[in-house]
Amino acid sequence: MQEQLQLIKKQAEEDLQKCLTMDQLNEVRIKYLGKKGELTQVLRGMAQLPAEERPLIGQLANEIRDSLENSLSLYSEKIKVKELEKKLRAESIDVTLPGIAPDLGRRHPLHLVLQEIKNIFIGMGFTIEEGPEIELDYYNFEALNIPKDHPARDMQDSFYITPEVLLRTHTSPVQARTMEKTKPHVPVKIIVPGKVYRRDDDATHSPMFHQVEGLVIDKNIRFSDLKGTLLNFARQMFGPEQQIRLRPSFFPFTEPSAEVDISCVMCKGAGCRVCKQTGWLEILGSGMVHPRVLEMGGYDPEEVTGFAFGMGVERITMLKYGIDDMRHLFENDVRFLHQF
Amino acid sequence: MRVSWKWLNELVDINLKPEELAEVMTMSGVAVEGIEYLNKGVRGVIVGLIQEIYPHPQADKLSVCKVSVGDAVLTIVTGASNVKAGQKVPVAVPGAVLPEKKIERAVFRGLESEGMLCSADELGMDADKLPPEQRDGILILAEECPVGADIVPLLGLDDIVLELELTPNRADCLSMINVAREVAALTGGRLKLPEIEKSGASQACEALIKINIQDQDLCKRYVGRVIEHVQIKESPLWLKQRLLAAGVRPINNIVDITNYVMMEMGQPLHAFDYDCLADKTIIVRRAADGEEITTLDGKKRELTPEMLVIADAHKPVGIAGVMGGLESEVTAQTKTILLESAYFHGPSIRRTSNALALRSEASLRFEKGVDLEQVSLAADRACQLMAQLGAGVPVEGQVDCYPHPEERYPIRLRLERVNSILGTDLGETEVEKILKALNITILERDLEDWHVFTPSYRRDLELEIDLIEEIARLNGYDKIPTTLPYGATTQGAKNAEQRLHDRISEIMVGQGLFEVITYSFINPRHLDWLYLPPGHELRQTVVVSNPLSEEQGIMRTTILPGLLETVKRNINKRNKNLKLFELGKVYLSSGFPGERKLPQEKWVLGAISTGKKEKTWAYGEENYDFFFLKGVAENIFSSLGLGDVSFVKSENNPSLHPGRCARIIVGGKKVGFIGEVHPLVLEKYGIEQRAAVFSLYLDELIGLVSEAVRYQPVPRFPAVTRDLAIVVPEAVEAGQVLGVIKDTGKTLLKNISLFDVYRGQQIREGYKSLAFSLTWQAEDRTLTDEEVNKLHREIEAALARELGADLRR
């Protein structure tokens, strides 16, 4: 009996070693531990054994069964691991096949830059005002201290609809409209983004383009505040190392007036083709709101002062992305749009 | 304004290099746009006298010259035909350098040439500004040029020109003297202005000429002087060089002197042939209707009563400030001239010169306003020069017609105001120093205030703020501190409309559409291309009265033309699969002009899609068709929380496919349309593939969108999903079926998805099968099978009753 048990154990272990799959392992389990399994048979035959042998044989049989079950579970683990490995190997993919990306669109570069400009000024406490693009001559010119026959009207050759109505030549009429609406309350702190129109069409001019106007009116607004505000803007827009430079200029609706240059974004001021070797790039016009404009807007220039500035979005966009021809911006070639 | 460096140095001491002065001027408001060195590289070219000239023995087209250059006589071969013995010419001797080449001895057809005779062009000069006879061939030099002398100073090539870009307020710098004053103010350099002999009123002059300003609103002052014994000849070299450097073509001594004074003092002058003036009378008046004059350029001009003329007793003899008349032109025969120096109304000159398309250095100065107080002095200056140069003998004195001398008022300037506007901390002495540099006179000083008088040539200085700008400018903008506004904090923000536009743009980009920006104006033919019938509301256009071309003829009333053109342009470049959107305005004239002061501007979202998403290795292709674009629109509405949306079939949009077009209704309001572009419209645009478009009026949406979101509890009980397939007649729209299902399913129905539309085998002709997947869910319990079965039976019954649907099993 004892020998028979030892033999079963030996055979079972040999069988187990040959197992490669779970199915084979199950067969081994049934062969030895199943209802009609060899070990089960032996245990059933225990009843016929003399009583004094029973404990001994019983103990041995149990030991062998335990060891067999142990081995079975051990082999089962091994085979599971192997089978998983095999499955994973079979499921292997070519990871260099291109991904299946959902389509992604793009915002127009002008609007990306406009959005950035808006965010910078919102951060400085400005709200956004808009106004009509087809505008009364009064708001576009007269309320801005540009009476009829003023030579400054030459600077902005305009598209007219009727003698009194035109396509606005700048976003500045919204200054006048906002003052009219807000007077006599201060502070006024707005930027005005929008489309403007001038009778020009070549590589550097488009008959339609975009501007952002800024206007601040409050008690005690100084020219130095304009400088600080624009420096802050330039540094956020073009980098913390940015310098700005103000040059005296002339606009009928501001005085003192200044053209504002930023250090060249290409060469960092060293001098290059883009800045014509000057190290500076002109990006906006600005100044203190002319007292006559404040008066026409319903404010007392002795009580409040203000500053205003205006920049061309196309120019800033072209500088920021290194675009060399303005016409790209309105041709909307998707290979161009895709780059932003 | 072209400023001669040599001339400027005669008027003011300058211790800077041209580049340094240019920087100083630019940084203080008179921008120097460019610096031109007139010598483009000429070296070793000297004056030669042609002693003898004879044909080249071996060549028809060449001549041989014996040219004296002082210490030698050179043999030079030339191809020019305009040279004669006795003329002085520029000679590039061997070793000389020209802008384009280096000169060496060379042999021409067997004869050695010891140098070259030069043309103006070869010397790098701007030939256009030379008298016509000097433009071609060898440059013939003036008699006075010494033989053997370096040509560079003689031709003024040693000069440098600063090109000023003047802002409209600084027209005073259209004068060399005023530029010198500006330089002196900026650098502290000593001024060296010419001394001018002033004349006064004289009977001698009054006896010769009567001046009558009839239209005093257009002419504030008119000064006449008479010059007798006039001798018309060439101007001396130095005068011609000045004019050439300034960009003015020398003509003869009289004209050149008037131009010289204009450049020097900024006052345009005009010389009439005195003997041509009827009754020796000058009348300054508006032209009569239909009056005509032949101007100096030989053209007959019809005048209008808006134009100011200078007339004699009978007829106009010049268009004031714009151009003189041919009849009274100064010619070689002229014996006596009347010299005019006047102040004309700028805007009137501007209108006249625009109307006649005649713009000149003179009209430019009148437009911007000359120095009213210097009108008489400029005439004297010209007479002084004429006398000096032997051009004529000025009659003593002048006639100065100045009916209402201008009254000028002092300006109050407050130190506190200066500093509070600029944010500076300037002291009294600093400000006074600047005022002095600018030639601004301090009349009196009380407490903190100055009362000052500005010089007459600075007509731009009228108000205190003008003076503050001058102080800032001369003190230097770089010395303005950098501060930020102080005071109440303000809240920066976008308003609801701006936020909506941002959200919509982001949703569009998120769905794979590219944003485009197209022109707001369109060619009016687009309305025809869109097949809009006469009287259509989109034909109520805002018309541009002065477009550059028909491309800017009208403002767009629809966003489609820009989108269609963009598609066409991209397809031309082989970008065939496109999904584009634009968020911009359209402009409707409704009621304008008339009851509305301005046209209506409406915000529109337009989208266009065409082509397909190409098949990939993993998935098949996907068309960018009507249903793609409809899905894009539906996503916008659902992202904005708009539930009550319907697409209602519409057949009357003339630009769209009549069978594939719908009105979009949100909250009961029509907000736009969607459809496939009509094939005839596509044909007009040259697009050979189908395209779908939609257009939404965003102003209609804004009232319907709520930004406030209320949380709904996430359902705790499981959902049951069950399919429903029905067969309906072809004419029944999916929308109707969905409507019935929704109405019947009520609140327990959480979602319906139409997953199959089928026609063909097993389905009767004229019918189609629609398969839906319905999701049911209750908030308070798990739905039982019985409940759902009952709901489905109700839906089936309703569909059968209302739409004649059969259940398909």
Interface residues (C-beta under 8 A of the other chain):
Chain A: L97 P98 I100 P102 D103 L104 G105 R106 R107 H108 L110 H111 Q115 K118 F121 I122 G123 M124 G125 F126 T127 I128 E130 P132 E133 I134 E135 L136 K148 D149 H150 P151 A152 D154 M155 F159 Y160 I161 T162 V165 L167 P187 K189 K195 Y197 R199 D201 P207 M208 V216 D218 K219 N220 I221 R222 F223 S224 D225 K227 G228 T229 L231 N232 R245 L246 R247 P248 S249 F250 E255 P256 S257 A258 M288 H290 P291 T305 L329 F330 E331 N332 D333 V334 R335 L337 H338
Chain B: T26 M27 S28 G29 A31 T167 P168 N169 R170 G346 P347 R350 R351 E367 K368 S420 I421 L422 G423 T424 L463 I465 D466 I468 E469 A472 R473 Y477 D478 I480 P481 T482 T483 L484 P485 Y486 G487 A488 T489 T490 Q491 G492 A493 K494 N495 Q498 D502 S505 M508 V509 G510 Q511 G512 L513 F514 E515 V516 I517 T518 Y519 S520 F521 V542 V543 V544 S545 N546 P547 L548 Q552 M555 T566 R569 N570 K573 N575 L578 K579 L580 F581 K585 Y587 P593 K597 L598 P599 E601 K613 T616 W617 A618 Y619
